[in-house]
Amino acid sequence: MFYGSTENEHFVGPKPLGEISAQICNSIGPSGTNAEYLFKLADSMREICPEALDEHLITLEKAVKELQLTKNNPNTNGFISNQ
């Protein structure tokens, strides 16, 4: 699990959905792509706690998937979530 705090040098603060989804699509860390992390997080939330709907997470997941499809982003490594 990754916990992002405001003290982290990479913390960017609140941004519009388009900026957040673009950053996720284009970012890769030592453990893989940020898109893959987002999709696995959303899938896990649906599996582990389906009654806890996180609208921001769901909206962000959809925005990143749409961006990947429209821009054919090379950072996806072919990973598209099942959900």
Secondary structure by P-SEA (a helix, b strand, c coil): ccccccccccccccccaaaaaaaaaacccccccaaaaaaaaaaaaaacccccccaaaaaaaaaaaaaaaaacccccccccccc
